[in-house]
Structure formats: C-alpha cells, structure tokens
Amino acid sequence: MEIFDLLYLGAFVILSSAFDHRFYDGQKPPSSLSKEISYAVRRFNTLIHVFSRRFIIDLEGEVVSPWYVVNRILGEFAAASVVLANAIHALDEIESNDNVQYRVITNPCVRHIEGILQMSYPDVFPYYSRCVARGHKDFLWTGPHVNICLRSEGITTVVALTGKSEMIDLPSHRIYTEDVDLIQPNQTEDVSQSGKRPGDTLILEDEKARKRSRQS
C-alpha cells in the first residue's frame, strides 16, 4: 500500500491550490507557497519517473506504464473532489443563506481544479470529465489489484517473449482515447529536469505521423 500512499499524496499536492481560498478570485497567494507547491509536484513527478525505470506494473495480466495508474488516480481524485463540492453547493442552495461560506468556496474550487487539469494535465481532463458525469465518488484506487515487479533483464525478456509491450492505457478500462498506441518501456521520457509527465503530451497526430513514417 505504500505506493498508493505516495500516489494519493501526489494527487492531493497537484490539486492542493484548488483547496486553498488564497488562490481564488485573482488573489495573489504568498510566492513561497506557490514555489513550495511547484517544487513538491516536480519532486513527485521525478519519483514516479524513477519508479518507472526500476519497476513494472501488471494489471489483470497486462503490463502498463506507471503513468496510467498515476493519471487514473489523479482523474478520479479530481472528479470525486468536484462531485463532493457540487453536492455541498446543492445542499447550500436549499438551505438558508446563513451558511454562505460553502457558496464562496465550492465554485472557485471546481473552476480551479478544472483549470489545473486543462493547463497541466490535458490528457487526463477527458477522463476526469467522464468521471464527473457519472458521479464518481471514490478518492481511492478503483482499479484491479496492482502487481509490482522489479524491472530486470529477465523480467524484460519475459515480457518481450509474450509479445506484449508496456501499454500506456489499459484495454479493459481506458482513460485516454479508444485509439492509443502501445509504448515501449524505454520510450519513457526523462522528467527529472522538466517536471512533466510522459502522458502530458499524448498527441495522436504525432503517433499517426510516426506510423506513416515507419510504413514508408
């Protein structure tokens, strides 16, 4: 469960400014706080990058990129936060005007969460939107049991012999689109400097262009 503790903390850190009223309505939060959040997010991304270099994740017999688990948790955590915020807002609408604090907080919170995803995690936003539409309420992992194996030459050889590559999406529960290519483990880009995740720039047009180039 230790890896999930890290992932839950990472999702919270990424969205943390949305839960702080000092970031609402054009306010200028302390620069030290903004820098602390940015630093924490970069360190989280680096930790996941290091994990992806050293370990392999198996879900339902499918070898998937660790970023699949990260992005799925982020999308579902964000959706559960918005569903909760909307529920509070709905209750507030039918109550007296005495409890106006919730009305002040919830709408900026939702806008801020969606702003973070749209700007920094656009590949996660469509899945988040689908989760919100179906009223997703779980903050914790809802996927199948996660098996973690140390990445070694032997394990890599076995995976290669099965004819399956490390996938960016799980066929039984896709979080990106219905047409996502497989990726090899060694294609994971370095995030130690940029702080960005491999899934941040999932552009299908580029994938199609590479296909055409290989075919030619």
N, C-alpha and C positions, 0 to 999 in steps of 0.2 A: 504493500500500500504506500510505501514511501514515495514512489514515483508519482502517484496520484496526488499526494500532499503537495509536491512541487508544482504539478500542473494546475491544481486548484489555486494555489497561491499566485502562480503566474497569470492566470486568467483574471484574478482579482486585481493584481497590480496593473495590468494593461488597462482595465476599465476603472481604476480607482479614482481618477479625477472626476468621473461621472457621478460618484457618490459623495463628492465634496462641494458644498454650496459656494465655496470660494472660487470655483471655476465657472459659475453660472452668470448668465446675463452680462457678458462683456467685462466681468470683474477681472482684475489683474492679480492673480494669486502670487504669493511670495516666490521669487525666482528660485530660491533654494529648494522649495517644494517641487516645482516643475522639473528642476535638474535631478532631484532625487528620484522622481518617478521615471524619467527618461533613462537614468543610469540603471535602475532596477530592471526595466524592460530589456535593455541591452544585455545585461548580465543573464537574464532568464533565457533570452534567445541564444546566447553563447552556450549556456548549459545544455540546452536541447541539441544544439549543433554537436557538442562534444559527445552527448549521449548517442546521437545518430551515427557517429563514427565508430562507437565502441559496441553498440548493441543492435540487435534485430528484434522487431516486434512481430509476433504472429497473432493474427485474429482469425478464428474459425478456419485455421489451416491456410490462411493467406498471409504472405509476408508483406507488410505495409510500411510505408515511411512513418517514422515517429511524428512527423508534422501532421499526418492525418489525425492522430489522436489529439495532438495539441489544438488543431483548428476545430475539431469537432467539439472538444470541451469548451473552447472559447465561444463558439457559436451558440451552444446550448446554455452556457452560463449567462451570456448576454441576454438571450431570449428569456430565460427564467427571471432575470432581473427586471426586464421590461414588463413581462406578464404580471409580476408582483406589483410593480409601480402602477400599472394600469388598473389593477384590482383595487389598490389603495385609492387611486383617483376616483374610480367609480363609486366606492363607498363614500368618499368625501362628498360627491355630488348629491347624494341622497340624504346626507346629514346636515346639521345646522352649519352656519358659517363660523361657528366658534373655532373649529379646528381647521383654520386656513393654512396652517403650516404645511400640510401634505400637498395642498394645491400648489404652493410655491415651489416645492421640491420635485414632485414627480415629473411634470412636463419637461423641465430642463434636464432632468436625469435621463429621460428617454432620448431626447434630442442629442445629448452629449454622447451617450452610448452609440447611437447610430452614426454620429459624426466620426467617432474613433474608428469604427469598423469600416466605414466608407472611405476614409482617408488612408488608413494604415493597413487594413485587412480586407480589401475589396473582394478577394476570392472567398472570404468567409461570409460576407454580407448576404448573398442569396440564401445560403443555408440558414443563417440566423432568421431571415425573413420568413422562411417556411416554418421554422420552429415557433415563431411568434404567432403565425396564422393558425397553427394547430393548438395553441395554448400550452406550450411546453413549460413544465413547472419544476423540472429536476435540475438542481445545481451540480449534482454529482454525475459521474460517468454512467451512461446508459447503454453502452455497447457491450459486446461479448467479452468473455474473460480474456485478459491480456497475458500472453506468454512472452517473456523477455529472455533472449538468448545472447550470450556474449558473442560478438562478431569475431569470427576467427576464419582462418583459411579453410578449415574443414567444413564449418557451417556454410560459408560462402559457396564452396564447391557443391555441397549437397543441394543448396537452393538452386544453383545453376543447373544441376542434373535433373531437377524436377521440371525444368523448362519454364519456371515462373520467375519473373523479376520482382524486385521490390516495387510495390504499387503505391501511387500517391492517393488513390481512392479505393474504398472497399466496395466490391461489386454488389454486395447484399445491402449496403447502406451508404449510398453515395452522398457526399457533402459538397461536391463541386458541380459538375455537369454530367450529363449522360455520355459525354464523349471526351474522356480524359485518358491520355496516353499513359503507359507504364513508364517508370523511370528506373534506371539502374542506381544502386546504392552509391556508386562513385560519382554520380551526377549531382549529388547534394552540394550546393554552393556554400562557400565559406561566409559565415555571418559574424565572425569574431570582430571584424572591423566595422562593417556597415550596420550591424544590429538588425538586419532584415531577415525574414524567414524565406525559405525556398518557395513556399506557397504564395508569397506576396505578389509574384509576377507571373502567375499562371495565365498565359495568353494563348488561347487556342490557335490564333492565326499564326503565331510563331511555330507552333507544333506542326501545323499543316505545311508550312513552308519548309521545315526540315524534312518532312515526309517526301515532299516533291523533289527536294534536293537529293535524297537518298535513292529515289526511284530513277532519277535521271543519271 
